[in-house]
Amino acid sequence: MSNCHPVEGWKIGPSGPNETRLDLFNPDVTAWIGFVGLPPSWQGTFVERYGQSVTSTNLTRMTLGYVNGNALAIPVDILSNTPACSDQRGYLGDYDAMLLTGFQGTAGVYMRFYTNSNAGCTLRWEFVGQQQHVGSVQYQY
């Protein structure tokens, strides 16, 4: 996209005092244009990890919007401390996506897929971590 530019109010940083996000990865954005009685909605999600942990991640969502003409997005954790099994480089996989699955009233219902290691982390090689599985979480906004 030749016209792409950062939106200042949609930048991500620490969500609380003394918190430092180490990595933000696997971003996804889904947009709904709106229809009669169903308002438009832009949702962004990403995976993050704090500190030096390579075995635990959070899945976070944001409504990308504007308030009084100013870009605004507040990150909200959907899942916290999800077990993840990285390879020895720290790579945690990229088996994820997000989509709008329907509506409940006027709220959009979204499904986000993510990589998890709920079955445990049995082996970490240079380029592969075991066990990696794909999970999903549904939320509405």
N, C-alpha and C positions, 0 to 999 in steps of 0.2 A: 504494500500500500504506500503510494508516494506521499499521501497526506497524513500519515500516521504521526501523532505527537502524544507525549505523556499528558495525562490529566492530573493536575496537582492534587486535587481532593481524593483521588482514587489510589494514592500511593499507600504502601503498607509499611508499618513500623511497629515498634513494641506496643502491645495492647494494654500494658499496665506498668506501673512504676517498677523499676529494676528488672524488667523482662527484656531479653534480647533474643530475637529470632535468629537462629543460626542459618537456616536454609528455608527458602520458599521455593516450591517447585510444583510441577504438574498443574499449572493454571488452566482453567477452563471458563469460558463465558457463554451463557445462553441468553438469548434475547427473545422476547415475545412482543410483537408489534401492537397488540391490543385489538379488541373488537367490541362491538356493542355490549356494554355492561361488564366487560373484562378489561381492566386497565393494563397498559404496557408495563413490562417488567424486564429489567436486566439483572441477571445474577452472575456473580463471579465466585469461583471456588478455587482453593489451592491447598496444598499439603505443606505443613511446616514442621520444623523440629527446633527445640530450644536447647541451649547449652551444648554439651558434647555428646549427647545421647545419639547413638546410631540405631537404637532398637525401639524407639517410641516416637510416634508422630501425632499431630493433630490435623484434623480435616476442618477447614474453615470456610465459611461462606460470607459473601458481602452483597448487599443490594447496591448496585451502581446507579446512583441517581443524582438529582440536583435539588437543592433547597434554596429558595430565593435567588436563583441564578448561579449558585455556587455548587461545584461538584462536591459530593459527600458520599462516603462509604464507611460503614463501621463494621469491622470484622467480628464475626460471632462463630465460636467453635461449634461444629456439629458433632464431632467425635473428638475425644481427648485421650491421650496416652494409648493410642492404638499400637499394638505390637507390630513391629516391622523388622524384617531381616535383611539388612543391607549386605552387599558384597564388601570385600575388604577395602574398596575405595570409598565406601559410604553411599553408593548408589542404591536407591530404595525401590526401583522399578517405576514403570510409567503406564501401568494397566488401569487407565481411568478415563472417564468421560462423564458428562452431565447432560441431562435432557429434561425438558418440560413434559410431564406425563399426563397432566390434566389440571382441573380446577376443583377447588372445594369452596363453594360460594364464589367470591371474587378473588380468592387467593390462589396463586399458582402453586402447583405441587411439582416438585423437582426430584429427580433421582440422580444421585452422584455415586459413581463407582470409584473404588479405591483399592490399592494394594494393601494386604494385611498379612500378618504371620501369626494368626490366632492358634495355629497348630504347633507353634514353637519355632525356634531358630536352631535347627539341628546342625547346620554346617554353613560356614562362610568361606567361599573361595575368592580368588582374586576378582572374577567377573560375575559370580553368581552367588545368591544367598538362598538357602532353603529353610523353611518352607514359605513360599509366596503363594497367596491366594487372592482372588478378586472378591471383594465384598461390596455391598451397596447400602446406602442409607437414603431414606426419603424424608424430605422436609417441605414445608409450605411457607410461602411468603406472599 
